[in-house]
Amino acid sequence: MVAVRVIDTGDLRRLTRALKQQQDGRELRLVLTRGLREILAPILAEVKASYGSGKHLRPLLKRAARIEVKTAGRDIGARLRVDGRKMPDHMKSIPAYVEGDKARWRHPVFGDTEVWVAQTTPRGRFYEITGGHEESAAHRVEELTAEVASQVEK
């Protein structure tokens, strides 16, 4: 799994707990969830576009890229991930190899199972793209949580 997380400093956790106490907390939680998704949506589109077009692996990577927002439980936050669980059987670890999280990628040359090569990959496009948006996304998340928190205090 390749993922970038919006790290919770405790503010998001406190906010979601406060939302549970509110009468209109469900609606405010939806506002928070939608806002987090809106912040990550352009980054997701950029990640998917970076995989380009193709017939085999690239469309699968595009389909596996997704946004995950959780406002309850242990892992509260928003994530942008290329999820190996969304890949076909026997291909679940490929996102990690493509993005350089795993050391080497051993595969047959053009499907010829007699000839295999070990390929290493540098850190992939995912980290390049998401790293460039880190500050702006964190700032927008702070603004969103402040906005929702002000509605909670009313």
FIDRENFI-187829 format. One record per residue (C-alpha): x, y, z. Coordinates in pm, whole numbers, padded with zeros to 5 digits, always signed. Example, Ala and Ser with C-alpha at 12.3 -4.5 7.8 and 13.67 -1.06 7.14 Angstrom:
BEGIN
+01230-00450+00780
+01367-00106+00714
END
This chain:
BEGIN
+00000+00000+00000
+00126+00342-00093
-00030+00615+00120
+00002+00971+00237
-00177+01067+00556
-00300+01393+00697
-00136+01362+01036
-00369+01434+01324
-00212+01641+01600
-00512+01572+01820
-00725+01858+01689
-00914+01639+01444
-00974+01374+01709
-01106+01634+01958
-01324+01786+01688
-01483+01455+01590
-01551+01378+01957
-01716+01718+01996
-01926+01649+01686
-02068+01339+01856
-02192+01557+02141
-02364+01806+01910
-02725+01778+01810
-02641+01849+01446
-02310+01664+01473
-02392+01422+01193
-02442+01707+00947
-02123+01879+01061
-01932+01551+01030
-02056+01525+00671
-01932+01881+00609
-01592+01783+00751
-01575+01462+00546
-01678+01636+00224
-01427+01912+00289
-01142+01666+00341
-01236+01484+00022
-01248+01814-00171
-00899+01900-00047
-00757+01567-00164
-00957+01531-00489
-00729+01746-00712
-00422+01565-00577
-00586+01229-00653
-00665+01344-01007
-00302+01445-01053
-00178+01109-00923
-00413+00921-01158
-00307+01137-01452
+00059+01066-01376
+00006+00695-01437
-00078+00784-01797
-00253+00543-02028
-00182+00184-02110
-00341-00154-02145
-00231-00352-01843
-00071-00214-01529
-00142+00159-01549
-00523+00134-01561
-00509-00099-01261
-00299+00152-01066
-00544+00430-01156
-00836+00221-01032
-00653+00140-00708
-00586+00508-00626
-00845+00647-00388
-00925+00881-00102
-01008+00741+00240
-01160+00960+00515
-01232+00828+00864
-01394+01035+01137
-01429+00761+01396
-01213+00491+01545
-00840+00475+01593
-00717+00607+01256
-00904+00936+01232
-00789+01136+00933
-00773+01154+00557
-00553+00944+00333
-00466+00934-00030
-00356+00584-00119
-00288+00346-00403
-00447+00046-00241
-00304-00294-00327
-00625-00456-00203
-00799-00310-00509
-00556-00483-00743
-00625-00827-00897
-00501-01141-00722
-00125-01195-00742
-00077-00820-00809
-00158-00677-00467
+00199-00571-00387
+00268-00408-00724
+00185-00050-00613
+00461-00072-00354
+00708-00197-00616
+00611+00067-00872
+00652+00348-00620
+00985+00216-00492
+00871+00113-00143
+01002-00238-00198
+01363-00299-00302
+01339-00490-00630
+01077-00612-00865
+01137-00948-01031
+00933-01016-01344
+00945-01208-01673
+01061-01022-01983
+00754-00960-02201
+00573-01255-02043
+00850-01504-02129
+00869-01715-01812
+01208-01853-01920
+01376-01510-01892
+01341-01308-01570
+01491-00975-01467
+01522-00797-01135
+01423-00433-01169
+01471-00162-00910
+01262+00152-00919
+01330+00494-00769
+01070+00666-00552
+00771+00695-00780
+00541+00964-00904
+00303+00930-00611
+00548+01070-00356
+00668+01341-00595
+00315+01467-00653
+00182+01437-00300
+00496+01590-00148
+00442+01904-00354
+00093+01951-00209
+00174+01872+00153
+00191+02228+00292
-00110+02364+00106
-00323+02062+00198
-00224+02087+00565
-00312+02457+00565
-00651+02392+00403
-00723+02113+00656
-00646+02354+00941
-00886+02609+00790
-01156+02346+00748
-01123+02215+01104
-01131+02573+01239
-01447+02644+01037
-01623+02330+01160
-01502+02392+01517
-01652+02742+01509
-01987+02590+01408
-01960+02344+01697
-01908+02625+01947
-02225+02807+01835
END
